[in-house]
C-alpha cells in the first residue's frame, strides 16, 4: 500500500493521471455505452480517458488508482475518510465498499495517484475536493 501526506496537497481541477491501456479501451466502451442514459458520467469518464497518460499494465506505478484498486480518500468538504474498491458496474455493491466506475466519484478516482487531489462534481453537481490517501493494488498477473 502506498500512503501519502495530505496536509500540503491542494486540490486541482485536473491533476495528471495514468491508465492501463486495456482498461482505457474497456472504459471507453463503457462510457460510450452509457452516453444517452448517463451523459454526465459518460462525459466525465471520456474526458479523463482522453487526458490520461496510457501505459502497459506493468509500467503503471503501483500508487495509481486502476480498476479493482482499493482506495482510501478524504472528502475534504466533510472530512470523511472513505475506503472503496473501484470496480466495473456488474461488481458494484456500495454496502460492501465496491463503487462503480460509472459513478461521478468512480470516474474521478481512476488514474489518480496517492497524494493527489481533485475538484470533482458529486451526483448533485456540487464540486468536492477529494484527496487520495492510499492505493492498494490487487495482485497483478505475471
Secondary structure, DSSP 4 states (H G I P E B T S, - for coil): -EE---TT---BSS---EEEHHHHHHHHHHHHHTTTT-HHHHHHHHHHHHHSEEE-GGGS-TTB--TT-EEEEEETTTTEEEEEEEE-GGG-BGGGTEEETTSHHHHHHTT-BTT-EEEEE-TTS-EEEEEEEEEEPPPPP-
